[in-house]
Amino acid sequence: MSPTTLPAAGPEHGHVTFLGAGPGDPGLLTLRAVEALARADVLVAEHEVLDVVRAHARSGVAVVNTDSDPSADLSSGPAQGPTPGAGAPQLTVVDSASTTVGVPVVRDAAHLVMEAARGGRRVVRAVSGDPGLDAYAAEEMLACAAAGVPFEVVPGVAAAVGVPAYAGVPLRDAEGADVRFVDARTASDRCWTEVGASDGTVVVSTTLDSMAAAAGELVSAGRKPDTPLTVTVAGTTTRQRTWTATLGTIAQTLKQAKVLPSPEGARPVIAVVGERSAAAQREQLSWFESKPLFGWKVLVPRTKEQAASLSDQLRSYGAVPHEVPTIAVEPPRTPQQMERAVKGLVTGRYEWIAFTSVNAVKAVREKFEEYGLDARAFAGIKVAAVGEQTAKALVAFGVKPDLVPSGEQSAAGLLEDWPPYDPVFDPIDRVFLPRADIATETLVAGLIELGWEVDDVTAYRTVRASPPPAETREAIKGGGFDAVLFTSSSTVRNLVGIAGKPHNVTVIACIGPATAKTAEEHGLRVDVMAPEPSVHKLAEALADFGLRRRAAALEAGDPVTRPSERRPGARRRRTTT
């Protein structure tokens, strides 16, 4: 068995994987961790890592959140959090909720894990950071060993290592200085004395409101007050924030930044003490917080399915995408036309079928399933897709498209590559075009001009979506979003209709002139416009805008802020790209 092969779970005791989920960035999960999560029957995790790990768990996994209500169940169901299940054992966890006076401790964390493993189930016990360095998981491992429950450990990126890397603070260099790790919560006087006497780098795990006390301990132990340090909160996430100071000035720095005093003073931080955390060096190495859209909350008026690749692209720029559907998809009012067209596919009526959206693929697929058909019904038919996302939806259906635009991903781009009808080489002259009820006539007219007959069929209807939650509407109108991406005129009209007009500090980015005109008609100033009608070019243009905005602030000696941090009602300069 190779080191990365998952062992079989025992018929009685099951198997437990103690898994490090890293310090916060979901991308820091190891391949081994993803493999273990995909095979888990039960997922046991604290709230702060649950969203990171459950995205990789299989459908139907039982989820136990160890720091939720003490009466949380171990239940089957989608990986959405603890939900009641018939006959599921009641498991109470030792945490802040269960230590309230009068609440009995039924199970501690170790017993919770072993209970979950009974009956041969494969359990993943996910912890923040690394199981051995951040989570003190050894006690739970010993309990498993004593009970005869087999287990394994999948290491994770420890917070004390990952956070400095994301803050642009290397812990060692070619000179190879000594590195010490200190947990201020448990450090003894002897520990402080040893690190105080050293001239090496010290990585301190503590909290915001205890940072000044930890700095004082180091100074009392012999470190000079002018020793540089960095303090990072929410490390490796898009909420990350780093302050550079010295041991003697960190208390004042946090006070001036209005971080303290604060009700959030108990938030964990990682501090790096030593010359390697000096401001001059960090300015050059701060790769994460200097991303063009770092921390920007970007509104994407599309469904999660439509916005998947766009949201991934925005995350690569450091943004936090928030998808809000502005349209809903419904079946056509008269399904007979669609039914005839699908039957025509099977009987050889068409030479081509052209998909202009993911929704069109979904509509045809659902109709296929209704008739008991699958992708084999496309045999002998040429398939076209308007762009990459539509092509991916077809591949997921089991169909590899014959034609995807080599240039612009639009109806016009598809026509650029579409071959004219040739009666010698094309035995059939008809194209099936399933599309929305409000689609434009560009593709139909272009295909007819190329000599093709077109069955233009309404496969689905688009209607205005329901309004988003009240908190989202308030954020849109109150300036809670840093930017909004409009990918069509209908997204402008529908978003304003269901949620209200974005605040004047919000950066407005439009995919093209027609969309920009609609935005302006609704009283919005357009700050960014894509150089060509592509959602990915639109995201690039917004990133370029953010990069120039950041550079201008640094050149002026001003702090780099997000648009939502500007004074409400402040006038903004119109800058179109």
Order of alpha helices (4+ residues) and beta strands (2+ residues): beta-alpha-beta-alpha-beta-alpha-beta-alpha-beta-alpha-beta-alpha-beta-alpha-beta-beta-alpha-beta-alpha-beta-alpha-beta-beta-alpha-beta-alpha-beta-alpha-alpha-beta-alpha-beta-alpha-beta-alpha-beta-alpha-beta-alpha
